[in-house]
Amino acid sequence: MKTYGLLGYPLGHSFSKGFFTKKFKAEGLSDHEYINFAYSEITEAVKHLRGNPEILGFNITIPHKVNILPYLDSMDPLCSAIQSCNCVKVEKGRWKGFNTDVLGFEYSLNPLLKPAHKNALVFGTGGASKAIVFVLRKLGLEVLQVSRTPGKGVVSYEALSADILKTHTVWVNTTPVGLAPDSESVLPLDFNQIGSAHLVYDLIYNPEKSKLLQKAAQMGATIKNGMEMLVIQAEESWKIWKS
């Protein structure tokens, strides 16, 4: 059996297994399977994955996009530049890391961007945020990262003034805040500063409209969830595994 899968923890929210299972069936690939590798500890995960010669590739989600890096044998230039990996191709026992989040986010965001979108707030500093910041800067936006634990180049939620919230008209949530089953949770933001010029993008896709997106929509903002990004990055992963 040719095995692919998703490494992360927890994986109750995962879209990938259903997507690839359906894809393999549609393409008549009865000798292919896609399974979830739910490991909270990266060392345990690597031991299991390295020990299975049938694994030809896997995707990576929270919390392992960064802590997988030391276990890769090589990285493509994009993965190396961003220092975040969400796709691994296994060839002759060697692991090569890729980042398909970049393509997924860029292709899904680009049609929504307007000339007024010059400044962005990115909520979260985890592995997913690295691809988001990379794309926004590539597209010419100034980026301010926000976290509960501020640091170099990262501000706290408390530091977000009304002026910052108004003038940074692109907001991107890369945190799991609002993810089902905790879908009533929302980031501590002053939503009264949102207007019709704002674009609010939440990487969360379950629920389809997170509390963040609901509140933004009520204030007239353009909203987008992470489903299209997910589909694009999954298709790109499949191209990499097949190549």
C-alpha positions as CSV (number, residue, x, y, z in Angstrom):
1,M,0.0,0.0,0.0
2,K,1.3,3.5,-0.9
3,T,0.7,5.5,2.3
4,Y,0.3,9.2,2.7
5,G,-1.0,11.1,5.7
6,L,-1.2,14.1,8.0
7,L,1.0,14.7,11.0
8,G,-0.3,16.9,13.8
9,Y,-2.1,17.1,17.1
10,P,-5.0,17.1,17.6
11,L,-6.5,16.1,14.3
12,G,-10.2,16.1,15.0
13,H,-10.6,19.2,12.7
14,S,-8.6,17.7,9.8
15,F,-9.9,18.1,6.2
16,S,-7.0,16.4,4.5
17,K,-7.9,12.7,5.1
18,G,-11.4,13.1,3.5
19,F,-9.9,15.2,0.7
20,F,-7.2,12.7,-0.3
21,T,-9.4,9.6,0.3
22,K,-11.9,11.0,-2.2
23,K,-9.2,12.0,-4.6
24,F,-7.6,8.6,-4.6
25,K,-10.9,6.9,-5.2
26,A,-11.7,9.4,-8.1
27,E,-8.4,8.6,-9.7
28,G,-8.8,4.9,-9.3
29,L,-5.7,4.6,-7.0
30,S,-6.9,1.7,-4.9
31,D,-3.4,1.0,-3.7
32,H,-3.1,4.5,-2.1
33,E,-4.3,5.5,1.4
34,Y,-4.2,8.6,3.5
35,I,-4.2,8.3,7.2
36,N,-3.9,10.6,10.3
37,F,-0.7,10.5,12.3
38,A,-1.9,12.1,15.6
39,Y,1.3,12.6,17.7
40,S,1.8,15.4,20.2
41,E,5.5,14.6,20.5
42,I,7.7,15.1,17.4
43,T,10.3,12.5,18.4
44,E,7.6,9.8,18.8
45,A,6.1,10.8,15.4
46,V,9.4,10.7,13.6
47,K,10.2,7.3,15.1
48,H,6.9,5.9,13.8
49,L,7.1,7.6,10.3
50,R,10.7,6.6,9.7
51,G,9.8,3.0,10.7
52,N,7.2,2.6,8.0
53,P,8.7,2.1,4.5
54,E,5.3,2.4,2.8
55,I,5.0,6.1,3.7
56,L,5.8,8.2,0.5
57,G,4.7,11.6,1.8
58,F,2.9,13.5,4.5
59,N,1.4,16.8,5.3
60,I,2.1,18.6,8.6
61,T,-0.1,20.8,10.7
62,I,-0.2,22.3,14.2
63,P,2.0,22.0,16.2
64,H,4.8,20.4,14.1
65,K,5.4,22.8,11.1
66,V,8.6,24.1,12.7
67,N,9.8,21.3,15.0
68,I,9.9,18.9,12.0
69,L,12.8,20.9,10.5
70,P,15.7,19.2,12.3
71,Y,14.5,15.8,11.1
72,L,14.4,16.7,7.4
73,D,17.3,15.5,5.1
74,S,16.8,18.5,2.8
75,M,14.4,21.4,2.1
76,D,13.3,23.1,-1.1
77,P,14.4,26.8,-1.2
78,L,11.0,28.2,-0.2
79,C,10.8,25.9,2.9
80,S,14.3,26.8,3.8
81,A,13.7,30.5,3.5
82,I,10.5,30.5,5.6
83,Q,11.7,27.8,8.1
84,S,8.2,26.2,8.2
85,C,7.3,22.9,6.5
86,N,3.8,21.6,5.8
87,C,4.7,18.9,3.2
88,V,7.3,16.1,3.2
89,K,8.2,13.9,0.2
90,V,9.9,10.6,1.1
91,E,12.2,9.2,-1.6
92,K,14.6,6.3,-0.9
93,G,14.2,6.9,2.8
94,R,15.1,10.6,2.6
95,W,12.8,13.3,3.7
96,K,12.6,16.5,1.7
97,G,10.5,19.4,3.1
98,F,8.3,21.8,1.2
99,N,5.9,24.6,2.0
100,T,2.7,24.6,0.0
101,D,0.9,27.0,2.4
102,V,2.6,29.9,0.6
103,L,1.0,29.1,-2.7
104,G,-2.4,28.3,-1.1
105,F,-2.5,31.6,0.8
106,E,-1.2,33.7,-2.1
107,Y,-3.6,32.3,-4.7
108,S,-6.6,32.6,-2.4
109,L,-5.7,36.1,-1.1
110,N,-4.6,37.8,-4.3
111,P,-8.1,38.3,-5.9
112,L,-9.3,40.1,-2.7
113,L,-6.5,42.6,-2.4
114,K,-7.1,46.2,-3.3
115,P,-4.7,49.2,-3.7
116,A,-5.8,50.5,-0.2
117,H,-4.5,47.3,1.4
118,K,-1.0,48.4,2.4
119,N,-0.8,47.3,6.1
120,A,-1.5,43.9,7.6
121,L,-2.0,42.5,11.1
122,V,-1.0,38.9,11.5
123,F,-2.3,37.2,14.7
124,G,-0.1,34.4,15.9
125,T,3.6,33.6,15.6
126,G,3.5,29.8,15.0
127,G,4.5,27.8,12.0
128,A,1.5,28.8,9.9
129,S,2.2,32.5,10.4
130,K,5.6,32.2,8.7
131,A,4.1,31.4,5.3
132,I,1.5,34.2,5.8
133,V,4.0,36.9,6.7
134,F,6.2,35.8,3.7
135,V,3.4,36.1,1.2
136,L,2.1,39.5,2.6
137,R,5.6,41.0,2.4
138,K,6.1,39.5,-1.1
139,L,2.9,41.3,-2.2
140,G,4.3,44.6,-0.8
141,L,2.3,44.9,2.4
142,E,3.8,46.1,5.7
143,V,3.2,43.5,8.4
144,L,2.8,43.8,12.1
145,Q,2.6,40.5,14.0
146,V,0.5,40.2,17.2
147,S,0.8,37.6,20.0
148,R,-0.2,37.0,23.6
149,T,3.6,36.8,24.2
150,P,5.2,39.8,22.5
151,G,8.8,39.9,21.5
152,K,11.2,41.2,18.8
153,G,9.0,42.6,16.0
154,V,5.9,41.2,17.7
155,V,3.4,43.3,19.7
156,S,0.8,42.3,22.3
157,Y,-3.0,42.6,21.7
158,E,-3.1,45.3,24.4
159,A,-0.7,47.4,22.3
160,L,-3.2,47.6,19.4
161,S,-4.5,51.2,19.4
162,A,-7.6,52.2,17.5
163,D,-5.4,53.9,14.9
164,I,-3.4,50.7,14.3
165,L,-6.6,48.6,14.0
166,K,-8.1,51.2,11.5
167,T,-5.0,51.7,9.3
168,H,-4.0,48.0,9.1
169,T,-6.8,47.0,6.8
170,V,-5.8,43.4,6.3
171,W,-6.2,41.1,9.3
172,V,-5.1,37.4,9.2
173,N,-5.7,35.0,12.0
174,T,-3.1,32.1,12.1
175,T,-4.0,31.0,15.6
176,P,-6.4,28.2,16.6
177,V,-8.6,30.6,18.5
178,G,-12.2,30.0,17.3
179,L,-11.6,26.5,16.0
180,A,-14.3,24.0,16.6
181,P,-15.3,22.7,19.1
182,D,-14.2,26.0,20.8
183,S,-16.0,28.0,18.1
184,E,-17.3,30.7,20.5
185,S,-13.8,31.9,21.2
186,V,-12.5,35.1,19.6
187,L,-9.3,37.1,19.7
188,P,-9.3,40.1,22.1
189,L,-9.8,42.9,19.4
190,D,-11.8,46.1,19.2
191,F,-14.1,45.2,16.2
192,N,-15.5,48.7,16.2
193,Q,-12.4,49.8,14.3
194,I,-13.2,47.6,11.3
195,G,-14.8,49.2,8.3
196,S,-15.7,48.3,4.7
197,A,-12.1,48.8,3.6
198,H,-11.0,45.9,5.8
199,L,-10.2,42.4,4.6
200,V,-10.3,39.8,7.4
201,Y,-8.9,36.3,6.6
202,D,-9.1,33.5,9.1
203,L,-7.1,30.3,8.4
204,I,-9.7,28.4,10.3
205,Y,-12.3,26.6,8.1
206,N,-14.3,24.8,10.8
207,P,-16.6,26.4,11.6
208,E,-17.0,27.9,8.1
209,K,-17.5,31.3,9.6
210,S,-15.6,31.8,12.8
211,K,-16.6,34.3,15.4
212,L,-13.8,36.5,14.1
213,L,-15.3,36.4,10.6
214,Q,-18.9,36.9,11.9
215,K,-17.9,40.0,13.8
216,A,-15.9,41.4,10.9
217,A,-18.8,40.8,8.5
218,Q,-21.1,42.7,10.8
219,M,-18.8,45.7,10.4
220,G,-18.9,45.5,6.6
221,A,-15.5,43.9,6.1
222,T,-14.7,41.4,3.3
223,I,-14.1,38.0,4.9
224,K,-12.4,34.8,3.8
225,N,-11.9,31.5,5.6
226,G,-9.0,29.0,5.1
227,M,-10.8,26.4,2.9
228,E,-9.6,27.5,-0.5
229,M,-6.1,27.9,0.8
230,L,-6.3,24.3,2.2
231,V,-7.5,22.9,-1.1
232,I,-4.8,24.6,-3.1
233,Q,-2.0,23.5,-0.8
234,A,-3.3,20.0,-0.8
235,E,-3.4,19.9,-4.6
236,E,0.2,21.3,-4.6
237,S,1.3,18.6,-2.1
238,W,-0.1,15.9,-4.5
239,K,1.9,17.3,-7.4
240,I,5.0,17.2,-5.3
241,W,4.4,13.6,-4.2
242,K,3.7,12.5,-7.8
243,S,6.7,14.3,-9.3
